Amino acid sequence: MRGYVPPDPETEVSTYQYAVVYVPRRSRNRFAANCVTIKDSLEEAQQTADPDNKYYAARVMGPSKSSEGQYLYYLAEWL
C-alpha cells in the first residue's frame, strides 16, 4: 500500500487495534488520529459503530507520525 509506514519490529509503538472510525466515505485507507476511537475488542468496536452517522468498525494499525507531524492510523480492514 502506497504511503503505508510499516511497524517497527523492535518496538510496539504502532500496533493493530480495533477501532471505530469516523469517515464520510469508506474509500480512504488512512485517518487522522482525531477520527479514530480505539476499542478494547472486536465486539466493542462492532457494537459502538454507527454507520448511519458515518462511524464504522475497523481494524487499524497505528499510530504513526506523518511527515507533516500528524498522527495517523492506517486501515487494515473494515469489520
mmCIF file of the N, C-alpha and C atoms, coordinates in Angstrom:
data_MODEL
# 
_entry.id   MODEL 
# 
loop_
_atom_site.group_PDB 
_atom_site.id 
_atom_site.type_symbol 
_atom_site.label_atom_id 
_atom_site.label_alt_id 
_atom_site.label_comp_id 
_atom_site.label_asym_id 
_atom_site.label_entity_id 
_atom_site.label_seq_id 
_atom_site.pdbx_PDB_ins_code 
_atom_site.Cartn_x 
_atom_site.Cartn_y 
_atom_site.Cartn_z 
_atom_site.occupancy 
_atom_site.B_iso_or_equiv 
_atom_site.pdbx_formal_charge 
_atom_site.auth_seq_id 
_atom_site.auth_comp_id 
_atom_site.auth_asym_id 
_atom_site.auth_atom_id 
_atom_site.pdbx_PDB_model_num 
ATOM 1   N N  . MET A 1 1  ? 0.843   -1.175 0.000  1.00 0.00 ? 1  MET A N  1 
ATOM 2   C CA . MET A 1 1  ? 0.000   0.000  0.000  1.00 0.00 ? 1  MET A CA 1 
ATOM 3   C C  . MET A 1 1  ? 0.886   1.235  0.000  1.00 0.00 ? 1  MET A C  1 
ATOM 4   N N  . ARG A 1 2  ? 0.664   2.118  -0.897 1.00 0.00 ? 2  ARG A N  1 
ATOM 5   C CA . ARG A 1 2  ? 1.446   3.340  -1.004 1.00 0.00 ? 2  ARG A CA 1 
ATOM 6   C C  . ARG A 1 2  ? 1.182   4.251  0.193  1.00 0.00 ? 2  ARG A C  1 
ATOM 7   N N  . GLY A 1 3  ? 2.249   4.815  0.766  1.00 0.00 ? 3  GLY A N  1 
ATOM 8   C CA . GLY A 1 3  ? 2.113   5.704  1.901  1.00 0.00 ? 3  GLY A CA 1 
ATOM 9   C C  . GLY A 1 3  ? 2.055   5.005  3.236  1.00 0.00 ? 3  GLY A C  1 
ATOM 10  N N  . TYR A 1 4  ? 2.074   3.692  3.222  1.00 0.00 ? 4  TYR A N  1 
ATOM 11  C CA . TYR A 1 4  ? 1.981   2.883  4.429  1.00 0.00 ? 4  TYR A CA 1 
ATOM 12  C C  . TYR A 1 4  ? 3.337   2.841  5.127  1.00 0.00 ? 4  TYR A C  1 
ATOM 13  N N  . VAL A 1 5  ? 3.338   3.119  6.414  1.00 0.00 ? 5  VAL A N  1 
ATOM 14  C CA . VAL A 1 5  ? 4.567   3.060  7.191  1.00 0.00 ? 5  VAL A CA 1 
ATOM 15  C C  . VAL A 1 5  ? 4.537   1.774  8.005  1.00 0.00 ? 5  VAL A C  1 
ATOM 16  N N  . PRO A 1 6  ? 5.383   0.794  7.704  1.00 0.00 ? 6  PRO A N  1 
ATOM 17  C CA . PRO A 1 6  ? 5.325   -0.480 8.414  1.00 0.00 ? 6  PRO A CA 1 
ATOM 18  C C  . PRO A 1 6  ? 5.746   -0.326 9.871  1.00 0.00 ? 6  PRO A C  1 
ATOM 19  N N  . PRO A 1 7  ? 5.203   -1.175 10.746 1.00 0.00 ? 7  PRO A N  1 
ATOM 20  C CA . PRO A 1 7  ? 5.572   -1.081 12.157 1.00 0.00 ? 7  PRO A CA 1 
ATOM 21  C C  . PRO A 1 7  ? 7.025   -1.474 12.389 1.00 0.00 ? 7  PRO A C  1 
ATOM 22  N N  . ASP A 1 8  ? 7.625   -0.857 13.381 1.00 0.00 ? 8  ASP A N  1 
ATOM 23  C CA . ASP A 1 8  ? 8.990   -1.178 13.774 1.00 0.00 ? 8  ASP A CA 1 
ATOM 24  C C  . ASP A 1 8  ? 8.971   -2.496 14.544 1.00 0.00 ? 8  ASP A C  1 
ATOM 25  N N  . PRO A 1 9  ? 9.680   -3.532 14.084 1.00 0.00 ? 9  PRO A N  1 
ATOM 26  C CA . PRO A 1 9  ? 9.619   -4.830 14.759 1.00 0.00 ? 9  PRO A CA 1 
ATOM 27  C C  . PRO A 1 9  ? 10.260  -4.830 16.149 1.00 0.00 ? 9  PRO A C  1 
ATOM 28  N N  . GLU A 1 10 ? 11.044  -3.810 16.473 1.00 0.00 ? 10 GLU A N  1 
ATOM 29  C CA . GLU A 1 10 ? 11.714  -3.776 17.766 1.00 0.00 ? 10 GLU A CA 1 
ATOM 30  C C  . GLU A 1 10 ? 10.934  -3.006 18.828 1.00 0.00 ? 10 GLU A C  1 
ATOM 31  N N  . THR A 1 11 ? 9.852   -2.368 18.449 1.00 0.00 ? 11 THR A N  1 
ATOM 32  C CA . THR A 1 11 ? 9.032   -1.629 19.416 1.00 0.00 ? 11 THR A CA 1 
ATOM 33  C C  . THR A 1 11 ? 7.567   -1.970 19.207 1.00 0.00 ? 11 THR A C  1 
ATOM 34  N N  . GLU A 1 12 ? 6.737   -1.490 20.112 1.00 0.00 ? 12 GLU A N  1 
ATOM 35  C CA . GLU A 1 12 ? 5.293   -1.692 19.965 1.00 0.00 ? 12 GLU A CA 1 
ATOM 36  C C  . GLU A 1 12 ? 4.575   -0.354 19.874 1.00 0.00 ? 12 GLU A C  1 
ATOM 37  N N  . VAL A 1 13 ? 5.198   0.600  19.203 1.00 0.00 ? 13 VAL A N  1 
ATOM 38  C CA . VAL A 1 13 ? 4.589   1.920  19.057 1.00 0.00 ? 13 VAL A CA 1 
ATOM 39  C C  . VAL A 1 13 ? 3.362   1.836  18.162 1.00 0.00 ? 13 VAL A C  1 
ATOM 40  N N  . SER A 1 14 ? 3.493   1.264  16.996 1.00 0.00 ? 14 SER A N  1 
ATOM 41  C CA . SER A 1 14 ? 2.367   1.071  16.091 1.00 0.00 ? 14 SER A CA 1 
ATOM 42  C C  . SER A 1 14 ? 1.931   -0.374 16.166 1.00 0.00 ? 14 SER A C  1 
ATOM 43  N N  . THR A 1 15 ? 0.654   -0.576 16.494 1.00 0.00 ? 15 THR A N  1 
ATOM 44  C CA . THR A 1 15 ? 0.110   -1.923 16.623 1.00 0.00 ? 15 THR A CA 1 
ATOM 45  C C  . THR A 1 15 ? -1.236  -2.009 15.934 1.00 0.00 ? 15 THR A C  1 
ATOM 46  N N  . TYR A 1 16 ? -1.683  -3.232 15.672 1.00 0.00 ? 16 TYR A N  1 
ATOM 47  C CA . TYR A 1 16 ? -3.024  -3.441 15.138 1.00 0.00 ? 16 TYR A CA 1 
ATOM 48  C C  . TYR A 1 16 ? -4.008  -3.376 16.291 1.00 0.00 ? 16 TYR A C  1 
ATOM 49  N N  . GLN A 1 17 ? -5.096  -2.602 16.088 1.00 0.00 ? 17 GLN A N  1 
ATOM 50  C CA . GLN A 1 17 ? -6.088  -2.395 17.124 1.00 0.00 ? 17 GLN A CA 1 
ATOM 51  C C  . GLN A 1 17 ? -7.477  -2.329 16.501 1.00 0.00 ? 17 GLN A C  1 
ATOM 52  N N  . TYR A 1 18 ? -8.485  -2.619 17.331 1.00 0.00 ? 18 TYR A N  1 
ATOM 53  C CA . TYR A 1 18 ? -9.867  -2.444 16.885 1.00 0.00 ? 18 TYR A CA 1 
ATOM 54  C C  . TYR A 1 18 ? -10.285 -1.022 17.196 1.00 0.00 ? 18 TYR A C  1 
ATOM 55  N N  . ALA A 1 19 ? -11.099 -0.449 16.312 1.00 0.00 ? 19 ALA A N  1 
ATOM 56  C CA . ALA A 1 19 ? -11.466 0.951  16.478 1.00 0.00 ? 19 ALA A CA 1 
ATOM 57  C C  . ALA A 1 19 ? -12.796 1.232  15.807 1.00 0.00 ? 19 ALA A C  1 
ATOM 58  N N  . VAL A 1 20 ? -13.335 2.397  16.146 1.00 0.00 ? 20 VAL A N  1 
ATOM 59  C CA . VAL A 1 20 ? -14.456 2.973  15.413 1.00 0.00 ? 20 VAL A CA 1 
ATOM 60  C C  . VAL A 1 20 ? -13.903 4.222  14.741 1.00 0.00 ? 20 VAL A C  1 
ATOM 61  N N  . VAL A 1 21 ? -14.116 4.308  13.436 1.00 0.00 ? 21 VAL A N  1 
ATOM 62  C CA . VAL A 1 21 ? -13.540 5.379  12.630 1.00 0.00 ? 21 VAL A CA 1 
ATOM 63  C C  . VAL A 1 21 ? -14.663 6.239  12.068 1.00 0.00 ? 21 VAL A C  1 
ATOM 64  N N  . TYR A 1 22 ? -14.547 7.554  12.248 1.00 0.00 ? 22 TYR A N  1 
ATOM 65  C CA . TYR A 1 22 ? -15.481 8.483  11.607 1.00 0.00 ? 22 TYR A CA 1 
ATOM 66  C C  . TYR A 1 22 ? -14.894 8.846  10.248 1.00 0.00 ? 22 TYR A C  1 
ATOM 67  N N  . VAL A 1 23 ? -15.656 8.567  9.211  1.00 0.00 ? 23 VAL A N  1 
ATOM 68  C CA . VAL A 1 23 ? -15.181 8.858  7.859  1.00 0.00 ? 23 VAL A CA 1 
ATOM 69  C C  . VAL A 1 23 ? -16.393 9.065  6.949  1.00 0.00 ? 23 VAL A C  1 
ATOM 70  N N  . PRO A 1 24 ? -16.408 10.149 6.165  1.00 0.00 ? 24 PRO A N  1 
ATOM 71  C CA . PRO A 1 24 ? -17.541 10.412 5.277  1.00 0.00 ? 24 PRO A CA 1 
ATOM 72  C C  . PRO A 1 24 ? -17.752 9.321  4.220  1.00 0.00 ? 24 PRO A C  1 
ATOM 73  N N  . ARG A 1 25 ? -16.643 8.791  3.682  1.00 0.00 ? 25 ARG A N  1 
ATOM 74  C CA . ARG A 1 25 ? -16.705 7.711  2.685  1.00 0.00 ? 25 ARG A CA 1 
ATOM 75  C C  . ARG A 1 25 ? -15.688 6.645  3.070  1.00 0.00 ? 25 ARG A C  1 
ATOM 76  N N  . ARG A 1 26 ? -16.040 5.406  2.892  1.00 0.00 ? 26 ARG A N  1 
ATOM 77  C CA . ARG A 1 26 ? -15.140 4.319  3.267  1.00 0.00 ? 26 ARG A CA 1 
ATOM 78  C C  . ARG A 1 26 ? -14.089 4.039  2.208  1.00 0.00 ? 26 ARG A C  1 
ATOM 79  N N  . SER A 1 27 ? -13.799 4.989  1.351  1.00 0.00 ? 27 SER A N  1 
ATOM 80  C CA . SER A 1 27 ? -12.794 4.787  0.306  1.00 0.00 ? 27 SER A CA 1 
ATOM 81  C C  . SER A 1 27 ? -11.391 5.177  0.774  1.00 0.00 ? 27 SER A C  1 
ATOM 82  N N  . ARG A 1 28 ? -11.258 5.744  1.954  1.00 0.00 ? 28 ARG A N  1 
ATOM 83  C CA . ARG A 1 28 ? -9.945  6.168  2.451  1.00 0.00 ? 28 ARG A CA 1 
ATOM 84  C C  . ARG A 1 28 ? -9.243  5.005  3.139  1.00 0.00 ? 28 ARG A C  1 
ATOM 85  N N  . ASN A 1 29 ? -7.911  5.059  3.175  1.00 0.00 ? 29 ASN A N  1 
ATOM 86  C CA . ASN A 1 29 ? -7.168  3.986  3.832  1.00 0.00 ? 29 ASN A CA 1 
ATOM 87  C C  . ASN A 1 29 ? -6.258  4.498  4.943  1.00 0.00 ? 29 ASN A C  1 
ATOM 88  N N  . ARG A 1 30 ? -6.317  5.811  5.235  1.00 0.00 ? 30 ARG A N  1 
ATOM 89  C CA . ARG A 1 30 ? -5.603  6.331  6.396  1.00 0.00 ? 30 ARG A CA 1 
ATOM 90  C C  . ARG A 1 30 ? -6.429  7.465  6.993  1.00 0.00 ? 30 ARG A C  1 
ATOM 91  N N  . PHE A 1 31 ? -6.297  7.614  8.320  1.00 0.00 ? 31 PHE A N  1 
ATOM 92  C CA . PHE A 1 31 ? -7.174  8.515  9.046  1.00 0.00 ? 31 PHE A CA 1 
ATOM 93  C C  . PHE A 1 31 ? -6.383  9.287  10.084 1.00 0.00 ? 31 PHE A C  1 
ATOM 94  N N  . ALA A 1 32 ? -6.727  10.549 10.273 1.00 0.00 ? 32 ALA A N  1 
ATOM 95  C CA . ALA A 1 32 ? -6.141  11.348 11.341 1.00 0.00 ? 32 ALA A CA 1 
ATOM 96  C C  . ALA A 1 32 ? -6.561  10.762 12.684 1.00 0.00 ? 32 ALA A C  1 
ATOM 97  N N  . ALA A 1 33 ? -5.708  10.894 13.676 1.00 0.00 ? 33 ALA A N  1 
ATOM 98  C CA . ALA A 1 33 ? -5.972  10.302 14.992 1.00 0.00 ? 33 ALA A CA 1 
ATOM 99  C C  . ALA A 1 33 ? -7.269  10.809 15.603 1.00 0.00 ? 33 ALA A C  1 
ATOM 100 N N  . ASN A 1 34 ? -7.663  12.045 15.310 1.00 0.00 ? 34 ASN A N  1 
ATOM 101 C CA . ASN A 1 34 ? -8.896  12.567 15.905 1.00 0.00 ? 34 ASN A CA 1 
ATOM 102 C C  . ASN A 1 34 ? -10.161 11.958 15.307 1.00 0.00 ? 34 ASN A C  1 
ATOM 103 N N  . CYS A 1 35 ? -10.040 11.155 14.253 1.00 0.00 ? 35 CYS A N  1 
ATOM 104 C CA . CYS A 1 35 ? -11.186 10.462 13.654 1.00 0.00 ? 35 CYS A CA 1 
ATOM 105 C C  . CYS A 1 35 ? -11.289 9.015  14.128 1.00 0.00 ? 35 CYS A C  1 
ATOM 106 N N  . VAL A 1 36 ? -10.361 8.573  14.959 1.00 0.00 ? 36 VAL A N  1 
ATOM 107 C CA . VAL A 1 36 ? -10.263 7.177  15.370 1.00 0.00 ? 36 VAL A CA 1 
ATOM 108 C C  . VAL A 1 36 ? -10.469 7.065  16.873 1.00 0.00 ? 36 VAL A C  1 
ATOM 109 N N  . THR A 1 37 ? -11.362 6.166  17.283 1.00 0.00 ? 37 THR A N  1 
ATOM 110 C CA . THR A 1 37 ? -11.570 5.853  18.695 1.00 0.00 ? 37 THR A CA 1 
ATOM 111 C C  . THR A 1 37 ? -11.202 4.395  18.899 1.00 0.00 ? 37 THR A C  1 
ATOM 112 N N  . ILE A 1 38 ? -10.135 4.148  19.640 1.00 0.00 ? 38 ILE A N  1 
ATOM 113 C CA . ILE A 1 38 ? -9.655  2.789  19.879 1.00 0.00 ? 38 ILE A CA 1 
ATOM 114 C C  . ILE A 1 38 ? -10.586 2.075  20.850 1.00 0.00 ? 38 ILE A C  1 
ATOM 115 N N  . LYS A 1 39 ? -10.876 0.813  20.563 1.00 0.00 ? 39 LYS A N  1 
ATOM 116 C CA . LYS A 1 39 ? -11.743 -0.009 21.404 1.00 0.00 ? 39 LYS A CA 1 
ATOM 117 C C  . LYS A 1 39 ? -10.950 -1.212 21.910 1.00 0.00 ? 39 LYS A C  1 
ATOM 118 N N  . ASP A 1 40 ? -11.420 -1.812 22.997 1.00 0.00 ? 40 ASP A N  1 
ATOM 119 C CA . ASP A 1 40 ? -10.715 -2.931 23.618 1.00 0.00 ? 40 ASP A CA 1 
ATOM 120 C C  . ASP A 1 40 ? -10.883 -4.250 22.876 1.00 0.00 ? 40 ASP A C  1 
ATOM 121 N N  . SER A 1 41 ? -11.961 -4.395 22.106 1.00 0.00 ? 41 SER A N  1 
ATOM 122 C CA . SER A 1 41 ? -12.219 -5.684 21.471 1.00 0.00 ? 41 SER A CA 1 
ATOM 123 C C  . SER A 1 41 ? -12.982 -5.503 20.161 1.00 0.00 ? 41 SER A C  1 
ATOM 124 N N  . LEU A 1 42 ? -13.011 -6.556 19.397 1.00 0.00 ? 42 LEU A N  1 
ATOM 125 C CA . LEU A 1 42 ? -13.772 -6.591 18.154 1.00 0.00 ? 42 LEU A CA 1 
ATOM 126 C C  . LEU A 1 42 ? -15.247 -6.355 18.441 1.00 0.00 ? 42 LEU A C  1 
ATOM 127 N N  . GLU A 1 43 ? -15.762 -7.030 19.463 1.00 0.00 ? 43 GLU A N  1 
ATOM 128 C CA . GLU A 1 43 ? -17.176 -6.908 19.807 1.00 0.00 ? 43 GLU A CA 1 
ATOM 129 C C  . GLU A 1 43 ? -17.542 -5.471 20.184 1.00 0.00 ? 43 GLU A C  1 
ATOM 130 N N  . GLU A 1 44 ? -16.690 -4.814 20.970 1.00 0.00 ? 44 GLU A N  1 
ATOM 131 C CA . GLU A 1 44 ? -16.958 -3.440 21.372 1.00 0.00 ? 44 GLU A CA 1 
ATOM 132 C C  . GLU A 1 44 ? -16.957 -2.502 20.163 1.00 0.00 ? 44 GLU A C  1 
ATOM 133 N N  . ALA A 1 45 ? -16.026 -2.711 19.248 1.00 0.00 ? 45 ALA A N  1 
ATOM 134 C CA . ALA A 1 45 ? -15.970 -1.885 18.038 1.00 0.00 ? 45 ALA A CA 1 
ATOM 135 C C  . ALA A 1 45 ? -17.240 -2.066 17.212 1.00 0.00 ? 45 ALA A C  1 
ATOM 136 N N  . GLN A 1 46 ? -17.679 -3.300 17.060 1.00 0.00 ? 46 GLN A N  1 
ATOM 137 C CA . GLN A 1 46 ? -18.871 -3.565 16.265 1.00 0.00 ? 46 GLN A CA 1 
ATOM 138 C C  . GLN A 1 46 ? -20.133 -3.025 16.937 1.00 0.00 ? 46 GLN A C  1 
ATOM 139 N N  . GLN A 1 47 ? -20.201 -3.099 18.259 1.00 0.00 ? 47 GLN A N  1 
ATOM 140 C CA . GLN A 1 47 ? -21.385 -2.622 18.973 1.00 0.00 ? 47 GLN A CA 1 
ATOM 141 C C  . GLN A 1 47 ? -21.493 -1.099 18.976 1.00 0.00 ? 47 GLN A C  1 
ATOM 142 N N  . THR A 1 48 ? -20.371 -0.400 19.017 1.00 0.00 ? 48 THR A N  1 
ATOM 143 C CA . THR A 1 48 ? -20.415 1.065  19.093 1.00 0.00 ? 48 THR A CA 1 
ATOM 144 C C  . THR A 1 48 ? -20.376 1.739  17.724 1.00 0.00 ? 48 THR A C  1 
ATOM 145 N N  . ALA A 1 49 ? -20.204 0.961  16.673 1.00 0.00 ? 49 ALA A N  1 
ATOM 146 C CA . ALA A 1 49 ? -20.240 1.531  15.316 1.00 0.00 ? 49 ALA A CA 1 
ATOM 147 C C  . ALA A 1 49 ? -21.646 2.048  15.029 1.00 0.00 ? 49 ALA A C  1 
ATOM 148 N N  . ASP A 1 50 ? -21.723 3.103  14.236 1.00 0.00 ? 50 ASP A N  1 
ATOM 149 C CA . ASP A 1 50 ? -22.997 3.715  13.867 1.00 0.00 ? 50 ASP A CA 1 
ATOM 150 C C  . ASP A 1 50 ? -22.914 4.144  12.398 1.00 0.00 ? 50 ASP A C  1 
ATOM 151 N N  . PRO A 1 51 ? -23.070 3.188  11.482 1.00 0.00 ? 51 PRO A N  1 
ATOM 152 C CA . PRO A 1 51 ? -22.906 3.501  10.062 1.00 0.00 ? 51 PRO A CA 1 
ATOM 153 C C  . PRO A 1 51 ? -23.829 4.607  9.553  1.00 0.00 ? 51 PRO A C  1 
ATOM 154 N N  . ASP A 1 52 ? -25.020 4.752  10.140 1.00 0.00 ? 52 ASP A N  1 
ATOM 155 C CA . ASP A 1 52 ? -25.942 5.804  9.706  1.00 0.00 ? 52 ASP A CA 1 
ATOM 156 C C  . ASP A 1 52 ? -25.355 7.195  9.940  1.00 0.00 ? 52 ASP A C  1 
ATOM 157 N N  . ASN A 1 53 ? -24.467 7.311  10.928 1.00 0.00 ? 53 ASN A N  1 
ATOM 158 C CA . ASN A 1 53 ? -23.814 8.587  11.232 1.00 0.00 ? 53 ASN A CA 1 
ATOM 159 C C  . ASN A 1 53 ? -22.332 8.586  10.861 1.00 0.00 ? 53 ASN A C  1 
ATOM 160 N N  . LYS A 1 54 ? -21.943 7.616  10.015 1.00 0.00 ? 54 LYS A N  1 
ATOM 161 C CA . LYS A 1 54 ? -20.594 7.540  9.434  1.00 0.00 ? 54 LYS A CA 1 
ATOM 162 C C  . LYS A 1 54 ? -19.502 7.146  10.429 1.00 0.00 ? 54 LYS A C  1 
ATOM 163 N N  . TYR A 1 55 ? -19.859 6.331  11.423 1.00 0.00 ? 55 TYR A N  1 
ATOM 164 C CA . TYR A 1 55 ? -18.893 5.738  12.352 1.00 0.00 ? 55 TYR A CA 1 
ATOM 165 C C  . TYR A 1 55 ? -18.845 4.246  12.052 1.00 0.00 ? 55 TYR A C  1 
ATOM 166 N N  . TYR A 1 56 ? -17.689 3.771  11.573 1.00 0.00 ? 56 TYR A N  1 
ATOM 167 C CA . TYR A 1 56 ? -17.558 2.392  11.113 1.00 0.00 ? 56 TYR A CA 1 
ATOM 168 C C  . TYR A 1 56 ? -16.541 1.627  11.954 1.00 0.00 ? 56 TYR A C  1 
ATOM 169 N N  . ALA A 1 57 ? -16.830 0.363  12.209 1.00 0.00 ? 57 ALA A N  1 
ATOM 170 C CA . ALA A 1 57 ? -15.891 -0.505 12.912 1.00 0.00 ? 57 ALA A CA 1 
ATOM 171 C C  . ALA A 1 57 ? -14.785 -0.911 11.953 1.00 0.00 ? 57 ALA A C  1 
ATOM 172 N N  . ALA A 1 58 ? -13.566 -0.924 12.462 1.00 0.00 ? 58 ALA A N  1 
ATOM 173 C CA . ALA A 1 58 ? -12.416 -1.261 11.618 1.00 0.00 ? 58 ALA A CA 1 
ATOM 174 C C  . ALA A 1 58 ? -11.292 -1.828 12.476 1.00 0.00 ? 58 ALA A C  1 
ATOM 175 N N  . ARG A 1 59 ? -10.379 -2.490 11.809 1.00 0.00 ? 59 ARG A N  1 
ATOM 176 C CA . ARG A 1 59 ? -9.105  -2.885 12.418 1.00 0.00 ? 59 ARG A CA 1 
ATOM 177 C C  . ARG A 1 59 ? -8.075  -1.953 11.802 1.00 0.00 ? 59 ARG A C  1 
ATOM 178 N N  . VAL A 1 60 ? -7.351  -1.239 12.654 1.00 0.00 ? 60 VAL A N  1 
ATOM 179 C CA . VAL A 1 60 ? -6.402  -0.233 12.181 1.00 0.00 ? 60 VAL A CA 1 
ATOM 180 C C  . VAL A 1 60 ? -5.009  -0.523 12.723 1.00 0.00 ? 60 VAL A C  1 
ATOM 181 N N  . MET A 1 61 ? -4.006  0.066  12.080 1.00 0.00 ? 61 MET A N  1 
ATOM 182 C CA . MET A 1 61 ? -2.629  -0.026 12.536 1.00 0.00 ? 61 MET A CA 1 
ATOM 183 C C  . MET A 1 61 ? -2.151  1.382  12.828 1.00 0.00 ? 61 MET A C  1 
ATOM 184 N N  . GLY A 1 62 ? -1.577  1.569  13.993 1.00 0.00 ? 62 GLY A N  1 
ATOM 185 C CA . GLY A 1 62 ? -1.063  2.890  14.328 1.00 0.00 ? 62 GLY A CA 1 
ATOM 186 C C  . GLY A 1 62 ? -0.893  3.042  15.818 1.00 0.00 ? 62 GLY A C  1 
ATOM 187 N N  . PRO A 1 63 ? -0.622  4.226  16.255 1.00 0.00 ? 63 PRO A N  1 
ATOM 188 C CA . PRO A 1 63 ? -0.466  5.444  15.475 1.00 0.00 ? 63 PRO A CA 1 
ATOM 189 C C  . PRO A 1 63 ? 0.908   5.526  14.820 1.00 0.00 ? 63 PRO A C  1 
ATOM 190 N N  . SER A 1 64 ? 0.969   6.286  13.772 1.00 0.00 ? 64 SER A N  1 
ATOM 191 C CA . SER A 1 64 ? 2.202   6.545  13.046 1.00 0.00 ? 64 SER A CA 1 
ATOM 192 C C  . SER A 1 64 ? 2.268   8.039  12.805 1.00 0.00 ? 64 SER A C  1 
ATOM 193 N N  . LYS A 1 65 ? 3.439   8.615  12.915 1.00 0.00 ? 65 LYS A N  1 
ATOM 194 C CA . LYS A 1 65 ? 3.576   10.061 12.723 1.00 0.00 ? 65 LYS A CA 1 
ATOM 195 C C  . LYS A 1 65 ? 3.905   10.349 11.264 1.00 0.00 ? 65 LYS A C  1 
ATOM 196 N N  . SER A 1 66 ? 3.127   11.243 10.661 1.00 0.00 ? 66 SER A N  1 
ATOM 197 C CA . SER A 1 66 ? 3.345   11.598 9.263  1.00 0.00 ? 66 SER A CA 1 
ATOM 198 C C  . SER A 1 66 ? 4.488   12.597 9.146  1.00 0.00 ? 66 SER A C  1 
ATOM 199 N N  . SER A 1 67 ? 4.914   12.839 7.926  1.00 0.00 ? 67 SER A N  1 
ATOM 200 C CA . SER A 1 67 ? 5.987   13.804 7.700  1.00 0.00 ? 67 SER A CA 1 
ATOM 201 C C  . SER A 1 67 ? 5.557   15.226 8.051  1.00 0.00 ? 67 SER A C  1 
ATOM 202 N N  . GLU A 1 68 ? 4.241   15.468 8.107  1.00 0.00 ? 68 GLU A N  1 
ATOM 203 C CA . GLU A 1 68 ? 3.727   16.780 8.495  1.00 0.00 ? 68 GLU A CA 1 
ATOM 204 C C  . GLU A 1 68 ? 3.563   16.906 10.008 1.00 0.00 ? 68 GLU A C  1 
ATOM 205 N N  . GLY A 1 69 ? 3.862   15.829 10.756 1.00 0.00 ? 69 GLY A N  1 
ATOM 206 C CA . GLY A 1 69 ? 3.770   15.859 12.208 1.00 0.00 ? 69 GLY A CA 1 
ATOM 207 C C  . GLY A 1 69 ? 2.436   15.424 12.774 1.00 0.00 ? 69 GLY A C  1 
ATOM 208 N N  . GLN A 1 70 ? 1.519   14.971 11.930 1.00 0.00 ? 70 GLN A N  1 
ATOM 209 C CA . GLN A 1 70 ? 0.226   14.486 12.410 1.00 0.00 ? 70 GLN A CA 1 
ATOM 210 C C  . GLN A 1 70 ? 0.296   12.998 12.695 1.00 0.00 ? 70 GLN A C  1 
ATOM 211 N N  . TYR A 1 71 ? -0.525  12.551 13.652 1.00 0.00 ? 71 TYR A N  1 
ATOM 212 C CA . TYR A 1 71 ? -0.611  11.127 13.940 1.00 0.00 ? 71 TYR A CA 1 
ATOM 213 C C  . TYR A 1 71 ? -1.704  10.513 13.086 1.00 0.00 ? 71 TYR A C  1 
ATOM 214 N N  . LEU A 1 72 ? -1.370  9.384  12.455 1.00 0.00 ? 72 LEU A N  1 
ATOM 215 C CA . LEU A 1 72 ? -2.271  8.710  11.526 1.00 0.00 ? 72 LEU A CA 1 
ATOM 216 C C  . LEU A 1 72 ? -2.487  7.267  11.937 1.00 0.00 ? 72 LEU A C  1 
ATOM 217 N N  . TYR A 1 73 ? -3.633  6.742  11.539 1.00 0.00 ? 73 TYR A N  1 
ATOM 218 C CA . TYR A 1 73 ? -3.925  5.320  11.639 1.00 0.00 ? 73 TYR A CA 1 
ATOM 219 C C  . TYR A 1 73 ? -4.192  4.821  10.228 1.00 0.00 ? 73 TYR A C  1 
ATOM 220 N N  . TYR A 1 74 ? -3.750  3.604  9.925  1.00 0.00 ? 74 TYR A N  1 
ATOM 221 C CA . TYR A 1 74 ? -3.934  3.006  8.608  1.00 0.00 ? 74 TYR A CA 1 
ATOM 222 C C  . TYR A 1 74 ? -4.959  1.887  8.696  1.00 0.00 ? 74 TYR A C  1 
ATOM 223 N N  . LEU A 1 75 ? -5.806  1.799  7.722  1.00 0.00 ? 75 LEU A N  1 
ATOM 224 C CA . LEU A 1 75 ? -6.843  0.777  7.674  1.00 0.00 ? 75 LEU A CA 1 
ATOM 225 C C  . LEU A 1 75 ? -6.223  -0.586 7.372  1.00 0.00 ? 75 LEU A C  1 
ATOM 226 N N  . ALA A 1 76 ? -6.521  -1.573 8.224  1.00 0.00 ? 76 ALA A N  1 
ATOM 227 C CA . ALA A 1 76 ? -6.144  -2.955 7.947  1.00 0.00 ? 76 ALA A CA 1 
ATOM 228 C C  . ALA A 1 76 ? -7.336  -3.656 7.303  1.00 0.00 ? 76 ALA A C  1 
ATOM 229 N N  . GLU A 1 77 ? -8.549  -3.425 7.874  1.00 0.00 ? 77 GLU A N  1 
ATOM 230 C CA . GLU A 1 77 ? -9.769  -3.986 7.295  1.00 0.00 ? 77 GLU A CA 1 
ATOM 231 C C  . GLU A 1 77 ? -10.991 -3.344 7.928  1.00 0.00 ? 77 GLU A C  1 
ATOM 232 N N  . TRP A 1 78 ? -12.056 -3.237 7.132  1.00 0.00 ? 78 TRP A N  1 
ATOM 233 C CA . TRP A 1 78 ? -13.353 -2.834 7.670  1.00 0.00 ? 78 TRP A CA 1 
ATOM 234 C C  . TRP A 1 78 ? -13.983 -4.061 8.286  1.00 0.00 ? 78 TRP A C  1 
ATOM 235 N N  . LEU A 1 79 ? -14.669 -3.887 9.377  1.00 0.00 ? 79 LEU A N  1 
ATOM 236 C CA . LEU A 1 79 ? -15.295 -5.026 10.067 1.00 0.00 ? 79 LEU A CA 1 
ATOM 237 C C  . LEU A 1 79 ? -16.791 -5.071 9.803  1.00 0.00 ? 79 LEU A C  1 
# 
